[in-house]
């Protein structure tokens, strides 16, 4: 490209010096249409300037087919940027009048209007470098004063375009408002410097502000240029790392685009984000404000970049309801003495730009012919109504001081102050170049440069190393890789009493290390709210819950899911719940692990007390029964069927009653080993005693049944004898009876009765031996269990998560099943034997008592199984204790209650006479007594003798 420019420039140069004829091959293709200020006559050095005095170029320039094409004109005069232009003129005028800064050099200037467009900025740059109205790339035509540097060119996009061109020639450029971070690259922009902080610092400060107020759900708007794109990009990178999510990201269009503006406004309305970060110029943002006012968007807080935070362009009617409460970042502010007077002392006829400003400010015209023509038109329009419109001619003496204009407002000199510093930076660099000491200059071969004829790169050396104090403010200005120290004021938009927007500084941001400092209480939020707005996609998840990310949505949008049982979260917005350790469980709020409830059937709780009392009462009642039997141990009823077995039976019941107490309380190793063993041995002794008693009764019943059969045969043989007639009837009745009763009314049955009342096959010794052997077998089995696999206490955490159940682990299921199966076998044997002897009727039938007692025993333990399996924890123990007590009470009541009734209530039944057999009644009932069978043999002879006497 440089070769092409070189060839083009060479041809133009030859044309300029007259080497080629008027019919040269190169010709001017277009005419630049630039406006601005210029003063280079008799000046030693010229400083260039570029300001976006207008907001845009004319969208549809008139077509020109008859001559040279002309670049578009500009429209949309901007009072604020015009003030920047005047500030540069004021600074140059101030420097020219200073005795200590460039005392021997008077500065000139060439200032162009960039119209806030890249094309105009490029036009101005090329024209400035060429030194004439027709730009000649790569050449400067003319012999005027040297060009020092360019102050400009406004927005970042404009400066990027101009910096690429100026960098080719190592021409210095000092920008006052181009803050884009892309411009920090010295490889692409080697001669670019700026007096405004780099946007990477502003993006960082914005991110810190968002995080300061815990806003996690924000929307972003960026202008469609490098300034907006780079600024929002840096902001997003920093906040997204901290967990902030973007509700939406929209780009503000350049120029007029009503459809895009309506779409963006609708996006803002529909979004739930209450915070909107805007990286844009005031020019690009201003079209959106009327649409937001129309939609009544009044519940948003705006975060402003420095490009629009103090712009009057946004002070539109009704804007305070939309933009009130805005927080933004402004560059350093300063008061510049004399500037306001300079702004007011404006000659409206000095140049076209000033004329346009005057006409725009006062809504009139300085062109007399135009004013007269407009006046005549208004006269024709209003004459029929009896009205005469104003002529619209400016007098030129209108007062700017009385005009409430952004141009003359010097209360927020921020970018204006940056312009002021940029001009002084160039002036101090020129001063250092001019006052270079001979033989001490920085340039090889020539030492020092000549202020009247220097190269741009020579000034660049001084400019990048310049350091000076700004007049009136004392600020120390220097460049570090082309950037200045980053410092921002945090500005809050308030609403004054008259409804106008006011700017209040509520904090500072020093991105070089100081961070963000905000006076929260000083901020006036939109709608005069006292508290900062909340801007979150989802409310924080309280402790006890965790985040559940919504599929396909931003990570800031989530559901709060309650932690599962046994898990907790003790922080806000926990990503996952933490599992409690084995002995702990989550509380009801799931925000802390608490020790699990220790559960066992304690003595002190109501259920434990109840069972303890019942158990003690059962044992005491059993002892009282034993006392009653002991007192009357020599009576016929007590002696019947071995009294020793009766006392052993009572002892076993005492053991079963008391062993239930071992099931209560916290399980200990000794209680775990003793509870089931005591129960098994107690029931083994009890059931073996019952089996011994039932066996004897069964054998006696069988003997009586055999005797009855023999009686019936003997009765048939004695049928013809007269002396035995009455006895024969009795014998026949006895033979026909279904009961194995003892019939003792006839001497004919004397042999049968004697046979039936022979001594028992099972003597008392046999019964006791059976009891001892049965209990000993159980004892051996229990001893083996305790030695091999003893029960032990365990903590059961699997049954109920919130509880630790202290229980006994039985060691071996096989052992415990065998032990209690043995007891069941004893019970079944005793029941079968007692059932076979149940028809041995008497005043007191012990066989029936044993049968009923064992039925109760079976009913209780059969009911125990499903009840035990359906309960958990301490209630399992309670069910087992209940079964033990119920079965023990059943045996005690069924077997010993009838005896106690006779012994205590009906003592007349406890006599030898009552123990003797009685004759059968005519209805077939018998009064034989099983209790008297032991003495029946002695009674048989007496009955036979009595029968012989009667005959």
SVG drawing of the C-alpha trace seen along z (x, -y; Angstrom):
<svg xmlns="http://www.w3.org/2000/svg" viewBox="-82 -43 109 159">
<polyline fill="none" stroke="black" stroke-width="0.4" points="0.0,0.0 2.9,-2.3 4.2,-1.8 0.8,-2.8 0.6,-5.9 4.2,-6.7 3.5,-6.5 0.3,-8.5 2.0,-11.1 4.9,-11.4 2.6,-12.2 0.8,-14.8 4.0,-16.3 5.2,-16.6 1.9,-18.3 2.4,-20.7 5.9,-21.8 4.8,-22.1 6.9,-19.2 4.0,-17.8 1.6,-19.5 -2.0,-20.4 -3.0,-17.3 -1.4,-15.1 -2.8,-11.6 -3.9,-12.3 -6.8,-14.4 -8.9,-15.3 -11.7,-12.8 -13.6,-14.4 -13.9,-17.5 -13.9,-17.2 -16.5,-19.3 -15.0,-20.2 -15.8,-22.8 -13.9,-24.1 -11.4,-26.7 -8.1,-27.6 -5.4,-30.1 -1.9,-29.4 -0.7,-32.8 2.5,-34.0 2.4,-31.0 5.5,-29.0 3.9,-25.7 0.4,-24.4 -1.6,-22.1 -4.4,-20.1 -7.8,-19.4 -10.8,-17.3 -14.1,-17.4 -17.5,-15.9 -19.3,-19.2 -22.2,-17.6 -23.8,-14.3 -23.9,-12.8 -23.6,-13.4 -26.5,-14.2 -28.1,-10.9 -29.0,-11.6 -26.7,-14.1 -27.7,-15.7 -26.5,-13.8 -23.9,-15.7 -23.5,-14.5 -22.2,-17.7 -18.9,-18.1 -16.6,-16.8 -18.3,-14.7 -18.4,-16.3 -18.5,-14.6 -21.6,-14.7 -22.4,-17.6 -23.1,-17.4 -26.2,-17.8 -27.3,-17.8 -25.3,-20.5 -23.9,-19.5 -23.5,-22.3 -21.4,-20.1 -18.8,-19.2 -18.7,-22.8 -17.7,-23.8 -14.8,-21.3 -13.7,-23.0 -13.8,-26.4 -11.8,-25.0 -9.0,-24.1 -9.0,-27.6 -9.1,-29.0 -6.1,-26.8 -4.0,-27.8 -4.8,-31.4 -3.8,-31.0 -0.6,-29.3 0.3,-32.0 0.0,-34.5 2.1,-32.6 5.7,-33.8 6.9,-30.5 5.5,-28.1 6.7,-28.5 7.6,-32.1 9.1,-32.4 6.6,-30.4 3.1,-31.2 0.8,-28.3 -1.6,-28.1 -4.3,-25.7 -6.3,-23.8 -9.5,-22.3 -12.0,-20.1 -15.4,-18.8 -15.5,-15.0 -19.3,-14.9 -19.0,-11.8 -18.4,-9.7 -15.3,-7.8 -15.4,-9.1 -15.2,-12.7 -12.5,-11.9 -10.4,-10.4 -11.1,-13.4 -9.9,-15.8 -6.8,-13.7 -5.8,-13.6 -6.5,-17.2 -4.5,-18.1 -1.5,-16.1 -1.6,-17.5 -1.7,-21.1 -4.3,-22.1 -8.0,-21.6 -7.4,-18.9 -5.8,-16.0 -2.7,-14.5 -1.8,-11.2 1.8,-10.8 2.7,-14.4 2.4,-17.8 2.0,-20.6 2.9,-24.1 5.6,-25.8 3.6,-26.7 4.6,-26.1 5.2,-22.5 2.4,-20.4 2.9,-19.4 0.2,-16.9 -3.5,-16.2 -5.8,-16.6 -8.7,-14.3 -10.6,-12.8 -13.6,-12.4 -15.0,-8.9 -12.9,-5.8 -13.9,-4.6 -12.8,-8.0 -9.5,-7.9 -8.8,-4.3 -9.3,-5.4 -7.1,-8.5 -4.5,-6.7 -3.9,-4.1 -3.2,-6.9 -1.1,-9.0 0.9,-6.0 2.2,-5.5 4.0,-8.8 4.9,-8.6 2.7,-11.6 1.6,-12.2 -2.1,-12.1 -3.4,-13.0 -7.0,-12.1 -9.3,-13.6 -12.2,-11.2 -11.1,-8.0 -11.0,-5.5 -11.4,-2.2 -9.0,0.4 -8.1,1.5 -6.1,-1.7 -3.6,-0.6 -1.8,1.5 1.4,-0.2 2.0,2.2 -1.1,1.0 -1.1,-2.6 2.5,-3.6 1.9,-7.4 -1.4,-7.4 -1.7,-9.0 -4.7,-10.1 -5.6,-12.2 -8.7,-10.1 -8.3,-6.8 -8.3,-3.5 -11.7,-1.8 -10.4,1.4 -10.2,-0.4 -13.7,-1.8 -15.0,1.7 -13.3,3.0 -14.8,0.2 -18.3,1.0 -17.9,4.6 -16.9,3.7 -19.9,1.5 -22.2,4.2 -20.7,6.7 -20.7,4.1 -24.5,4.0 -24.8,7.8 -26.5,7.4 -26.3,10.7 -28.8,10.2 -28.0,7.3 -28.7,6.2 -26.2,4.5 -26.4,2.0 -23.4,1.1 -23.0,-1.3 -22.2,0.4 -18.6,-0.7 -15.3,0.3 -15.9,-1.9 -19.1,0.0 -18.0,3.5 -14.7,3.5 -16.1,1.8 -19.0,4.3 -16.7,7.2 -14.3,6.3 -17.1,5.8 -18.8,9.1 -15.6,11.0 -15.1,9.7 -18.6,10.0 -19.3,13.4 -16.2,14.7 -17.8,13.5 -21.1,15.2 -23.1,12.4 -25.4,13.3 -26.5,11.3 -30.2,11.0 -29.8,9.5 -27.1,7.9 -28.2,5.4 -26.3,3.2 -27.5,-0.4 -27.7,-1.2 -25.7,-3.9 -27.9,-6.5 -31.7,-6.3 -33.2,-2.9 -36.7,-3.1 -37.3,0.6 -34.2,1.5 -34.9,-1.1 -38.4,0.3 -37.1,3.8 -34.5,2.9 -37.0,1.0 -39.3,3.9 -36.5,6.2 -35.9,3.9 -39.5,3.9 -39.9,7.7 -36.6,8.4 -36.7,8.9 -33.2,7.3 -33.4,4.1 -29.8,3.0 -28.8,2.0 -25.1,1.2 -24.7,-1.1 -21.4,-1.6 -22.3,-4.1 -22.0,-7.7 -24.8,-10.1 -25.5,-10.4 -26.2,-6.7 -28.2,-6.4 -30.4,-9.5 -32.8,-7.9 -33.7,-5.2 -34.8,-7.6 -38.1,-8.8 -39.2,-5.3 -38.5,-4.4 -40.4,-7.4 -43.3,-6.3 -43.3,-2.8 -43.0,-4.3 -39.9,-2.3 -39.3,-3.8 -38.2,-0.9 -34.7,-0.5 -31.3,-1.6 -28.8,-2.6 -25.0,-2.3 -23.5,-4.9 -20.1,-5.1 -18.2,-8.4 -19.3,-9.2 -22.9,-10.1 -22.9,-10.3 -23.0,-14.1 -24.4,-14.7 -27.1,-17.3 -28.2,-15.6 -30.2,-13.1 -32.0,-15.8 -35.1,-15.4 -38.6,-16.1 -39.7,-13.3 -36.2,-11.7 -35.9,-12.2 -38.5,-9.5 -36.6,-7.0 -33.0,-7.9 -33.4,-9.2 -31.1,-7.3 -28.5,-6.6 -25.0,-5.7 -22.2,-6.5 -18.5,-7.1 -17.1,-10.5 -13.5,-11.4 -11.8,-14.0 -13.7,-17.3 -12.0,-20.7 -12.8,-24.4 -11.0,-26.3 -10.8,-30.0 -11.6,-32.3 -13.2,-29.6 -16.8,-30.6 -16.0,-34.2 -14.3,-33.0 -17.4,-30.9 -19.6,-33.9 -17.4,-36.3 -18.3,-34.6 -18.4,-36.5 -21.3,-35.1 -19.9,-36.2 -16.4,-34.8 -16.8,-31.6 -19.5,-29.3 -19.5,-27.0 -20.0,-29.8 -22.8,-31.2 -24.5,-27.8 -24.2,-27.6 -25.7,-31.1 -28.6,-30.4 -29.3,-27.0 -29.0,-28.5 -31.3,-31.4 -33.5,-29.9 -32.8,-32.7 -30.6,-33.4 -27.7,-35.7 -28.4,-35.8 -30.5,-39.0 -31.8,-37.9 -32.9,-34.6 -34.5,-36.2 -36.4,-38.6 -37.6,-35.8 -38.9,-33.8 -40.6,-36.9 -42.5,-37.4 -43.6,-33.8 -44.9,-34.0 -46.7,-37.3 -48.6,-35.6 -49.5,-32.6 -50.7,-34.5 -52.1,-37.6 -55.5,-36.1 -55.6,-35.3 -54.6,-38.8 -51.2,-37.5 -47.7,-38.5 -44.9,-36.0 -41.4,-37.1 -39.0,-38.0 -36.3,-35.5 -33.3,-37.7 -30.5,-37.5 -29.1,-40.7 -25.8,-39.2 -26.0,-40.9 -28.1,-38.1 -26.9,-37.2 -25.4,-33.8 -25.3,-34.3 -29.1,-34.4 -29.3,-31.3 -29.7,-28.1 -27.4,-26.1 -25.1,-23.1 -22.5,-25.2 -22.1,-27.7 -22.6,-25.3 -19.2,-24.9 -20.4,-23.0 -19.3,-19.6 -16.1,-20.2 -14.9,-16.6 -14.2,-15.9 -13.7,-19.6 -10.9,-19.4 -9.5,-16.4 -9.3,-18.6 -7.6,-21.3 -4.9,-18.8 -4.4,-17.4 -3.5,-20.8 -1.2,-21.5 0.5,-18.1 1.4,-19.1 2.5,-22.5 4.9,-21.1 6.3,-18.6 7.0,-21.5 8.5,-23.5 10.9,-20.6 11.8,-20.3 12.4,-24.0 14.6,-24.3 16.8,-21.3 20.4,-22.0 22.9,-21.9 25.0,-18.8 22.6,-17.2 19.8,-16.3 18.3,-12.9 18.7,-12.4 21.8,-10.9 23.7,-13.0 21.7,-16.2 21.3,-16.3 18.3,-18.7 15.4,-19.3 14.5,-22.7 11.2,-24.1 10.7,-25.7 11.4,-22.6 11.1,-19.3 9.9,-15.8 6.7,-14.4 8.7,-11.5 11.0,-13.9 8.1,-15.6 6.7,-12.1 9.8,-11.4 9.2,-14.5 5.4,-13.9 5.5,-10.3 8.0,-11.4 6.3,-14.7 5.3,-15.4 3.7,-18.6 1.3,-20.2 -2.0,-21.5 -2.5,-25.2 -5.1,-26.1 -5.6,-22.5 -2.1,-21.4 -2.8,-17.8 0.4,-16.0 0.0,-14.6 2.3,-12.0 1.8,-9.1 2.5,-5.4 2.5,-3.6 0.3,-6.4 -2.3,-6.2 -2.9,-8.4 -3.6,-7.4 -7.2,-6.0 -9.4,-7.9 -13.2,-8.3 -15.9,-10.1 -19.1,-8.0 -22.0,-10.2 -25.6,-9.8 -28.4,-11.4 -30.8,-13.1 -34.0,-15.0 -34.1,-18.6 -37.1,-20.5 -37.9,-21.8 -37.7,-18.3 -34.3,-18.8 -31.6,-16.2 -28.8,-17.0 -25.4,-15.4 -24.1,-14.4 -20.7,-12.7 -21.3,-9.8 -18.0,-8.0 -14.7,-7.4 -13.0,-4.7 -9.2,-4.5 -8.5,-1.5 -4.8,-1.7 -5.3,-0.1 -7.8,-2.0 -10.9,-0.1 -14.4,-1.5 -15.5,-3.7 -19.3,-4.4 -21.4,-6.4 -24.4,-4.2 -26.5,-6.5 -25.9,-9.4 -27.4,-7.7 -30.8,-8.7 -32.4,-5.7 -35.0,-5.8 -38.4,-6.6 -36.6,-8.0 -36.3,-4.5 -34.3,-4.3 -32.7,-0.9 -30.7,0.3 -32.8,2.2 -32.5,6.0 -31.6,7.4 -31.5,11.2 -32.9,13.8 -33.7,16.0 -33.8,15.1 -30.9,16.4 -31.3,20.0 -31.4,19.9 -29.4,22.3 -31.0,25.7 -31.5,25.6 -29.3,25.9 -29.3,24.5 -31.0,26.5 -29.9,25.1 -32.7,24.6 -31.9,26.4 -31.1,24.0 -31.1,20.9 -28.3,18.8 -26.6,20.1 -28.1,17.2 -31.6,18.6 -32.2,21.5 -34.6,23.3 -34.0,23.7 -34.3,27.4 -34.6,28.5 -31.8,30.7 -32.6,34.3 -33.0,35.8 -29.6,36.3 -28.0,33.5 -27.5,29.8 -26.3,26.6 -25.3,23.9 -24.4,21.2 -26.5,19.1 -26.7,20.3 -25.0,23.6 -24.3,25.6 -24.8,28.9 -25.8,30.3 -23.4,31.9 -24.1,35.3 -24.1,35.5 -21.8,38.0 -23.0,41.3 -24.1,40.3 -25.6,37.0 -28.7,36.0 -30.1,32.9 -32.3,30.6 -35.8,29.6 -34.3,26.6 -31.6,28.7 -29.0,26.0 -27.1,27.9 -26.2,31.5 -27.4,32.4 -26.7,35.6 -29.2,38.3 -31.8,39.2 -30.6,42.0 -33.5,44.4 -34.0,47.3 -36.7,48.3 -35.7,46.5 -36.8,47.2 -37.8,43.6 -40.2,43.1 -43.9,43.8 -43.9,47.0 -40.8,48.3 -42.3,47.4 -45.6,49.2 -43.8,52.3 -41.6,52.3 -44.6,52.0 -46.4,54.8 -43.3,57.0 -42.8,56.4 -46.4,57.0 -46.3,60.3 -43.3,61.4 -44.8,60.3 -48.1,62.0 -46.2,65.2 -44.4,65.1 -47.6,64.6 -49.1,67.6 -46.0,69.6 -46.5,68.4 -50.1,69.5 -49.1,73.0 -46.3,73.2 -48.6,72.4 -51.0,75.2 -48.4,77.5 -49.7,80.5 -53.3,80.2 -54.7,82.7 -54.9,80.1 -51.3,79.0 -49.9,82.4 -51.8,83.7 -49.5,84.3 -46.2,83.4 -46.0,80.1 -42.3,79.7 -43.1,79.3 -45.7,76.6 -43.0,74.6 -40.5,75.1 -43.2,73.8 -43.7,70.7 -40.0,70.1 -39.8,70.2 -42.6,67.7 -40.8,65.4 -37.8,65.7 -39.8,64.8 -41.5,61.9 -38.2,60.4 -36.2,61.1 -38.4,58.6 -36.7,55.9 -33.4,56.8 -34.9,55.7 -35.4,52.2 -32.7,49.5 -29.7,48.8 -28.3,52.1 -25.1,53.2 -23.0,56.2 -24.2,58.1 -27.8,57.2 -27.6,58.3 -26.2,61.7 -28.6,62.3 -31.9,61.1 -32.6,63.9 -30.8,66.5 -32.9,65.8 -36.0,65.9 -35.1,69.1 -34.1,70.9 -37.1,69.5 -39.6,70.8 -37.7,74.1 -38.1,74.7 -41.7,73.6 -42.7,75.7 -40.8,78.8 -42.7,78.6 -46.0,78.5 -44.9,81.3 -44.1,83.5 -47.4,82.8 -49.3,83.4 -47.5,86.7 -48.6,88.1 -52.2,86.9 -52.2,88.4 -51.0,91.8 -53.7,91.8 -56.4,91.0 -55.3,93.8 -55.3,96.2 -58.8,95.2 -59.9,95.7 -58.6,99.2 -60.2,100.0 -63.6,98.8 -63.3,101.2 -62.7,104.1 -65.6,103.0 -67.9,103.2 -66.9,106.8 -67.2,107.9 -70.7,106.4 -71.9,108.6 -70.7,111.7 -72.5,111.0 -75.8,110.1 -77.8,113.2 -76.8,112.8 -79.5,111.3 -77.2,110.1 -75.4,108.0 -78.4,106.6 -77.9,103.0 -74.2,103.2 -74.8,104.5 -76.8,101.4 -74.1,99.1 -71.5,101.1 -73.4,100.9 -73.9,97.1 -70.2,96.8 -69.4,99.0 -71.7,96.9 -70.2,93.6 -67.6,91.8 -65.6,90.5 -62.8,92.4 -64.4,91.8 -63.8,93.8 -67.1,95.6 -66.9,96.8 -70.4,97.8 -70.4,101.6 -68.4,104.3 -68.4,106.1 -65.8,103.4 -63.5,103.9 -60.9,105.6 -61.1,102.9 -60.8,100.1 -57.8,101.7 -56.2,102.1 -56.9,98.5 -55.4,97.1 -52.1,98.9 -49.0,96.6 -48.1,94.2 -45.7,95.4 -44.0,91.9 -43.2,91.2 -42.3,87.8 -38.6,88.7 -39.2,89.3 -41.0,86.0 -38.3,84.1 -35.6,85.8 -37.5,84.9 -37.6,81.3 -33.9,81.2 -32.9,82.8 -35.1,80.6 -33.8,77.5 -30.2,78.7 -30.4,79.2 -31.5,75.6 -28.7,74.5 -26.1,76.2 -27.4,74.7 -27.4,71.2 -23.9,71.7 -22.6,72.6 -24.3,69.6 -22.8,67.2 -19.3,68.7 -19.3,68.9 -21.4,66.0 -22.5,63.9 -25.1,61.1 -23.7,57.5 -25.1,54.0 -25.1,52.2 -26.2,48.8 -28.8,49.4 -28.9,46.5 -30.6,48.2 -34.1,48.5 -34.8,44.8 -32.5,42.2 -33.1,39.6 -32.5,42.0 -29.8,44.3 -31.5,47.3 -29.5,48.9 -30.3,52.6 -28.8,56.0 -27.4,57.8 -28.2,61.4 -24.9,62.7 -26.3,65.8 -29.8,66.1 -29.3,69.9 -28.6,70.2 -31.5,68.0 -33.9,69.8 -32.8,73.2 -33.1,72.1 -36.6,70.8 -37.6,73.7 -36.6,76.0 -39.0,74.1 -41.8,74.4 -41.2,78.2 -41.6,78.4 -44.8,76.4 -46.2,78.5 -45.4,81.8 -47.0,80.4 -50.1,79.2 -50.6,82.6 -50.2,84.5 -52.6,82.1 -55.1,82.3 -55.2,86.1 -55.9,85.9 -58.5,83.1 -61.5,85.5 -60.1,86.5 -62.9,84.6 -63.2,83.6 -63.8,80.7 -60.4,79.6 -59.2,80.7 -55.5,79.8 -55.3,81.1 -57.8,78.6 -55.9,75.8 -52.6,76.8 -54.4,77.0 -55.9,73.5 -52.6,72.1 -50.7,73.4 -53.5,72.2 -52.9,68.7 -49.2,69.1 -49.6,70.1 -52.1,67.3 -49.7,64.7 -46.6,65.8 -48.4,66.3 -49.7,62.8 -46.2,61.6 -44.6,62.5 -46.5,60.1 -46.6,57.4 -42.8,57.7 -42.0,57.6 -44.2,54.5 -42.6,52.3 -39.2,50.6 -36.9,49.3 -37.9,49.4 -41.4,50.6 -40.0,53.9 -38.6,54.3 -41.9,53.3 -43.8,55.8 -41.4,58.6 -41.8,57.6 -45.6,57.5 -45.5,61.0 -43.4,62.3 -45.6,60.7 -48.9,61.8 -47.8,65.4 -46.5,65.6 -49.7,64.1 -51.7,66.5 -49.9,69.6 -50.1,68.2 -53.8,67.4 -54.9,70.6 -53.0,73.0 -52.9,71.4 -56.0,69.3 -58.3,72.3 -56.1,73.7 -55.9,70.4 -59.7,70.1 -60.1,73.4 -57.4,72.8 -58.6,69.3 -62.3,69.0 -63.6,72.6 -61.4,74.3 -64.1,76.9 -63.2,78.3 -59.6,79.0 -60.5,82.1 -60.0,85.8 -63.7,86.2 -63.8,83.9 -60.8,85.7 -62.8,89.1 -64.8,90.3 -68.5,89.8 -71.2,91.9 -72.4,90.9 -75.7,89.1 -78.5,90.4 -77.8,87.9 -74.4,89.5 -72.2,86.9 -69.5,88.1 -67.9,86.8 -64.7,88.7 -61.6,86.7 -58.3,86.9 -56.8,85.4 -57.8,88.4 -56.4,91.0 -53.2,91.2 -55.3,92.4 -58.0,94.3 -56.4,97.7 -57.0,97.5 -60.6,96.6 -61.4,99.5 -61.4,102.1 -63.6,100.1 -66.1,99.7 -66.2,103.5 -66.7,104.3 -69.5,101.9 -71.2,103.5 -71.0,107.0 -72.6,105.8 -75.5,104.3 -76.1,107.6"/>
</svg>
